[in-house]
Structures are given as structure tokens and as C-alpha cells.
Amino acid sequence: MNRLLILGTALVAPLAALFVSPALAQSPTKLLNASYDVSRELFVAENEAFIKSHPGVTIDQSHAGTSKQARSIAEGLEADVVTFNQSTDIDFLAKQGFVAKDWTKAFPNNASPFYSFPSFLVRAGNPKNIKDWGDLARADVHAVFPNPKTSGNARYTYLAAYAWAKEAYKGDAEKIEAYITKIFDNVPVFDTGGRASTTTFVERETGDVLITFEAETRGIAKQYGASKVESVIPSVSLLAEFPVAVVDKVAKKHGTEALAKSYLDFLYTEEGQRIAAQFGHRVQNEKVAGEFKDQFPAIRLVKVDDVFGGWDKIQKDHFASGGTLDKLYGSR
């Protein structure tokens, strides 16, 4: 009898395993996060922290200019989530049916867990004495930033310079456009993304000033030290929010909806916010922001809605085919 019992148990166990395994195998354990070009180090740290509380989960990363990323997703890149630096690129995915139309309501602060702004990185000692946006139009100053056609980072640079000029030239369109044209004329090379421009400036030693998000300038200044580069905060800049969204069409296909939401929710936790602050981002959590207050210089930030009338108007006036950017950027 005992022998029969043992034999019966031995047969049942493999059958039970066969019954359970398919369900376990279907449990989603992998996400692809398509992100902007200069966020590599940030998300390495965020992913490691998230995985500690989600053992067995793998987070893969894809990095490029966010406009390029959005097009790649529409063309087949199966990203479960996006962590972009420009809302228009998520709006593009929403119009294509990849992201919910009300995506800004899915997470706090218009689905933006942290923020930054275009800032400057100059050579050690600031030999060209570059202090503000007006200096970028000088004939002896060569600014480095990526192609606004492919990089959300560069679009923020363009808009921040335009916002400064609107104040400086009291809305005179001719003077504003002449100023922007001078900046474009002085750019030695237009890379496709922010990190490539950082490489051009720091490693290839091209140009006099790198314009990129403050988070990037802080990270590069820390990495290379004061003997090589230093950060310069302009008098005013444009608030750059970093919106996130679940790519619903892909997540539904992969069965990763819940995991994808948990991952983006983590960016809003104290731990996620603290990591973002450590990597130079200004965060929304008041407690964490207070902990890092002394590390972030005060700056006046203007908003897209106030200066340009919102992203829809910007897209129509500046970034659409034949818009102001095409007019000023030309064939560069």
C-alpha cells in the first residue's frame, strides 16, 4: 500500500507541475523602457532599485532622441513604457493609438515625476565668459546642442532661447528670429541626440558651450571635474517636464499592464525621487526636494503655456512642416 501511495504521489507531482508551469511562464517579468538620450545612468539606478522589490523582473532600456523613439515605437519597437522629455512625442503615440488619449491623468503632476531645464556647460574657467542666452549669438561663441528635428532636448534649447529672446527683444519677431539664426549658424555639428552632443563637446573638445538639461550638465561636471568643465546657470530658462506613460497597445500584447504601471509609480516614491535628485533632476516630492535644496541653484523658470500658448500651438507654429523651426533651421 505504501509503495502504491508513493508511486501515486510521484505521478501526481509532475502532472501538477505541468498544470502550473504555463501560468507561471505567462507571468510578465520583463519590460522595455524607451527613454530619452541622456537618461542612461538615471534609469540604471532606478531599475536596480525597482528590481530589488520585484525579484525576477528585468528592465531593458532603449535610448535615443524622443522624437526618434516615438517613431520607432509606431514602426514596431515594442516598448512597454516610455519615459520621455517632451509631451508632444507621447501625444504623437496617443494619436497613433499606442497610448491612452488621457495619458497625462494616469500619473501625478501631468504624468511628470521630475523636471529640469536647458542649462550651460562651459570649459574650465569659462574662457569665453558665457553667462546667459544672449552670449550664444556672439560670433566667437560656438554652441553645441543636438538636432531639433530629432531631439526633444534640442527642442527645449530652441524654445528656451526663443523665450529669452521674446523678453529681451520685447516680442520683436524680426530680432528674435535673427538671434536664433545666429545661434544655429554658430553650431559646429548637429548630433541626433543629447548624449552624442555631450561627447562632441567633452571628449572631442568641440565648441565653447554645451546646452543640455541641467541634470546632464551636473552629471558631466561631476564626472570630469572643475579642471575640465563647469556649469553655468542662465538668468532664465524653460521648465522641462519629463512625462511618462504606459504604451497600452504593447503592454496589453505582452500582458505587462500592471507591471508597467508599478514601474512608473515607483518613480514617484521617495526612493525613486531621491535617485532622480541624486542624478541632478529636480523632483516633485517636497520632502526629497528639501533634502537636496542646497545643491540646486535658484533660477526663474518660465512655462510653455505662458510663453507659447501650449504644446499644441508650439507644434503648429514652430515644429510643423514649414513652421518657424524649418524657416530658421533651413538645410543645416
Steps between C-alpha positions, in 0.01 A plus 500: 500500500777743593676422178184573301450826690854609426460409133173692481656809657795478263265501203281784628790738568618523136139537383449786746820662378380474143172662599662794687800570277315659206338752733833580659665526163243756391560721805652823363854552626656726237451860393656720234529867590556729201657817634678818399864512404670625818307291754717187493664531841179616667303196394779255575462614862119518494477153348734344755293644784170389349622146437599459866132504593402307187739202487512322169398808301723629220491858373656558159580851377496675164647850466481757220346837428137475609358595160702217351384266776136585441534426129681173577214386722247585231713297258532194723726559804307313771558728798269440797560844648644831388687749716537798268606863531228651285125449516446550126677171431259316731211688339624365167478145638153573635385611157642178357302293752797380705433712809174601668374841390469610864851379587584816696240401761644153562774626736548809722629838382376453144687169492835671565690355800789747480617799297801699381581782257754590229826610660862563399825308535817697414874440494690527828536862606230603251753658258227645276318649802170340403236592755161523329303427183606822331863384495409209271449736205852644523718425197775354721270255683427158355213324674455124494155341515328226300274519198158645596346279231591182690556603862253619761801628693589731210142616461505616859826685428342668199189594699698624802714724278186621323332575836802703615501690170128579525575681826828656389363632171153579635327268257663643185472195269768619259758547775404173667541302180829673416630401845395134461655489152834622637500220756425237233772641274756462778425134582798294375310170474143387557497154659180294509474489880610664822759244605673518162525878542651450845762273341566760231555772758685316774696223329554653156546845659285665234322826575500749786177416679278193522130567545309213652284419800634610837499138611749420223723800566518412869585139426771586246651767726516247782649232275773711339570748780559873519834469321315427176146639508264704717126562513343837432137570593341764271280777636184331374412173333206289391342245729562156349268233632581134447171323425447126534236264364409137463499399134162335534494331161832323566443435871166335425666279242773401749267475798715754684240768581520457878879467507543801274280715726686383810829593336388853418336536843840422653645816345268701728597322823746660740763250392440563131499877551818489707678310224384759245628783720835326542529501122436873475125513440272734690225292658135546588506338846534787749684296763761377256529841333573648842780251558675616181408869513855623557627316192267672254553873429193720475387586147198663345318246287237597246234260377407390151135596551585852617757582231375306199136419570549126553654207318228476235570859395875441510462197277298699250704821508852368546542129434252417226624478141557855379490640855744742662760232569505399132527864402796570728669161501490466123728234354747501790 
